[in-house]
Amino acid sequence: MSLGIYIQVPFCQTKCTYCNFHTGVVSRDRYQPYGEALCREILESVAPLAQVVDTVYFGGGTPSLLDPASLLQILDSMRRVYAMDSVEATLEADPETITPEKASAWLAAGFNRLSLGAQSFSDLELRSAGRMHRSADIDRAVQFARAAGFRNISMDLIAGLPHQTRETWDASLDGLLRIRPEHVSIYMLEIDEVSRLGREALARGSRYGAREIPDDDAIAEFYERACVRLDAHGYEHYEISNWALPGRRSRHNLKYWRREPYIGVGAGAHSFDGNTRWANVHDPARYVALIEQDASTREQIEAVSPSQALEEEFFLGLRQLEGIDLARIERDYGAELPQQVEALSGRIAGLHSQGLVEREGTRLRLAPTRLSVSSEVFVELLG
């Protein structure tokens, strides 16, 4: 089975108000040492040269902040260690960081897919969220990428940003469909204690536009409007938050949802080999220091038990609109975990009676009209 590699670049120009990732704003002087540490981690890995890599994903953070020469050096390090075959190589980029020169350099380095964090086409929403780009920057970035030769672009939007209305959401969908990226991700805003906006909203404060966040019903409506409009324009809805034109699904992200192996490189990056999950230290400075000391960067190593694997099969499998094959689940887990499989079967029957899931032969999937409440379905299913 081919391997995916994820490169974590935890640096940003500014911290978005809704962000709950381990990223931060640091001096540009720290970019080059971090890039060199990434190369060392790759080159000193124990992976055999025969291991085939077919997807690479640079995420963050904002990987497009790194110098193109540094990005090339990281890719070249992979080529020295792994057999790279028909690779889908994705670079996340914020619209304001893209220039014609950078786009051409990225393509020459080996990237063939860009993931643009557009988030909204409303300047008011972008300012409120702490984003540095504006709507015009999105169109300009796509023009630069297309002119350089990129033929596979993904674009993100967020449903539920402060000040968002039905009209501004429709305008953002209009902007996206005018550009017609090959891939689309629609995320519903998460309110949690990790982000500044989340903390303010939970405290019923007013900073960051917290009082202007649409209610849950409105956010669900925005998501459902996106489902209808993207379908009408030829996009295949293949995962709860993801759509693609035919043949343009994210091959890398599919590895996560299918529980296929992937290696994470960089501060806070996670890995999975089919039986074990592990993660690197989150602090970038500590990560670089450990690499320079030839010390292990891992801080979490966890063997995945059969019980955990079964739950992951349902949680990750049901995120995909094609669902999961219950016959395979019974075959792979029934003998070892008969009581857990039986309990899940009972919960599935209950969810089916409520119209939350559908069954077609041995396949189980979320009901298409209930995707916006998938979290509640997962909680009820997995207890």
Secondary structure, DSSP 4 states (H G I P E B T S, - for coil): --EEEEEEE-B-SS--TT--SS-B---GGGHHHHHHHHHHHHHT----TT-EEEEEEEEES-GGGS-HHHHHHHHHHHHHHSEEEEEEEEEEE-GGG--HHHHHHHHHHT--EEEEEEE-S-HHHHHHTT-S--HHHHHHHHHHHHHHT---EEEEEEET-TT--HHHHHHHHHHHHHH--SEEEEEEPP--SSSHHHHHHHTT--GGGGGGPPPHHHHHHHHHHHHHHHHHTT-EEEETTEEESTT---HHHHHHHTT--EEEESTT-EEE-SSEEEEE-S-HHHHHHHHHTT---EEEEEEPPHHHHHHHHHHHHTTBTT-EEHHHHHHHHTTT-HHHHHHHHHHHHHHHHTTSEEEETTEEEE-GGGGGGHHHHHHHHH-
